[in-house]
Amino acid sequence: GMTTFGESAPAEQLFEEFGFTVDNVVAKAKALL
């Protein structure tokens, strides 16, 4: 379930904090193949 109500910051900063970077997404996708 949810443990927080959300975050406020510039999108780029939040993407980095939560792992939504190009390198991380590519690595996760490759791991699924």
C-alpha positions, 0 to 999 in steps of 0.5 A: 500500500501507499506509505507517503502522500507524494513528493514536491520537487522538479520532475527531473529530481524526482525521477532520479530519486525514484530510479526513473533514469534512462540508464536504470530503465534500460537496465531493468528492460534488459534484465527482463529479456 
